[in-house]
Amino acid sequence: MSGNRRVTFLPEERSIEVRPGTTLLDASKRARVAVRTRCDGMASCLMCKVNVDPDQAAALQEPTPAEKRMLGGLLGQGIRLSCQARVKADVTVTVPEDPLKSVIRQKLAEQQREKDELW
C-alpha cells in the first residue's frame, strides 16, 4: 500500500494522516488526542482501549497475539488496544472518556443542578 491513511478520533473529531502500519496510539499522539496508557505500548496495561465500529474492522491489521490474549472476547465487540492496532485504511475510532474526567464532569453537573435548585 502506498499513500497515507486518515484516522479520525471521536468524540474530539480530530483527524490525522498517517502511513499504513502506524499504531492508533502513535496516531493519537500526533493528533494530540489523549489516550490513556501506562505500559508504553507493550499491551500489558489495557488502558489504551478504543472502540472501532465492526464495519471498519478491516481498516486495521489483524489483532496481534498479545492483543488477542489481553482482550479475548472484547475483540468481537469492536474493542482494540490502540498500542497494537495498526492502520491499513481510513478509519474512525472512539476514545472512551477518561474515568477521572468522567467523575469530575458528573460532580460539576451535580453542583450546577444544586445551584439551579437554590435559585
NORDAHU-V838721 format. One record per pair of residues at least 12 apart in sequence whose ideal C-beta (glycine too) atoms are under 10 Angstrom apart, sorted by the first residue. I is the first residue (numbers start at 1). J is the second residue. Records with the same first field share a line. If there is no record, write none. Layout:
I->J + J
//
This chain:
1->19 + 20 + 21 + 87 + 88 + 89
2->19 + 20
3->17 + 19 + 20
4->16 + 17 + 18 + 19 + 20 + 22 + 87 + 90
5->17 + 18 + 19 + 20 + 21 + 22 + 27 + 59 + 87 + 88 + 89 + 90 + 91
6->18 + 27 + 59 + 87 + 89 + 90 + 91 + 92
7->22 + 24 + 26 + 27 + 28 + 30 + 31 + 33 + 59 + 60 + 87 + 89 + 90 + 91 + 92 + 93
8->27 + 31 + 33 + 90 + 91 + 92 + 93 + 94
9->24 + 27 + 28 + 31 + 32 + 33 + 34 + 35 + 50 + 82 + 91 + 92 + 93 + 94 + 95
10->33 + 50 + 51 + 92 + 93 + 94 + 95
11->33 + 94 + 95 + 96 + 97
12->28 + 31 + 32 + 33 + 34 + 94 + 95
13->33 + 92
14->27 + 28 + 30 + 31 + 32 + 33 + 95
15->27 + 31 + 33 + 90 + 92
16->28 + 29 + 30 + 31 + 32 + 33
17->30 + 31 + 90
18->30 + 31 + 86 + 87 + 91
19->87
20->61 + 86 + 87 + 88 + 89
21->61 + 86 + 87 + 88
22->85 + 86 + 87
23->41 + 48 + 60 + 61 + 81 + 82 + 83 + 84 + 85 + 86 + 87
24->48 + 50 + 52 + 60 + 80 + 81 + 82 + 83 + 84 + 85 + 86 + 87 + 91 + 93 + 95
25->37 + 40 + 41 + 48 + 50 + 81 + 82 + 83 + 84 + 85
26->41 + 82 + 83 + 86 + 87
27->82 + 85 + 86 + 87 + 91 + 93
28->48 + 50 + 82 + 83 + 93 + 95
29->82
33->50 + 82 + 93 + 95
34->95 + 98 + 101
35->47 + 48 + 49 + 50 + 82 + 83 + 93 + 95 + 96 + 98
36->48 + 49 + 82 + 95 + 96 + 98 + 99 + 100 + 101
37->49 + 81 + 82 + 83
39->81 + 83
40->83
41->81 + 82 + 83 + 84
42->66 + 83 + 84
43->63 + 64 + 65 + 66 + 67 + 68 + 69 + 70 + 71 + 81 + 83 + 84
44->66 + 70 + 81 + 83
45->70 + 81 + 83
46->70 + 71 + 74 + 79 + 81 + 83
47->81 + 82 + 83 + 98 + 99
48->80 + 81 + 82 + 83 + 84 + 85 + 95
49->70 + 71 + 74 + 79 + 80 + 81 + 82 + 83 + 85 + 95 + 96
50->78 + 79 + 80 + 81 + 82 + 83 + 85 + 93 + 94 + 95 + 96
51->74 + 77 + 78 + 79 + 80 + 92 + 93 + 94 + 95 + 96
52->75 + 77 + 78 + 79 + 80 + 82 + 85 + 91 + 92 + 93 + 94
53->78 + 91 + 92 + 93 + 94
54->76 + 77 + 78
55->78 + 92
56->78 + 89 + 90 + 91 + 92 + 93
57->75 + 76 + 78 + 80 + 85 + 91
58->88 + 89 + 91
59->85 + 87 + 88 + 89 + 90 + 91 + 92 + 93
60->80 + 84 + 85 + 86 + 87 + 88 + 89 + 91 + 93
61->84 + 85 + 86 + 87 + 88
62->75 + 85 + 86 + 88
63->75 + 80 + 81 + 84 + 85 + 86
64->81 + 83 + 84 + 85 + 86
65->84
66->81 + 83 + 84
67->79 + 80 + 81 + 83 + 84 + 85
68->84
70->84
71->84
78->93 + 94
79->96
80->93
82->95
//
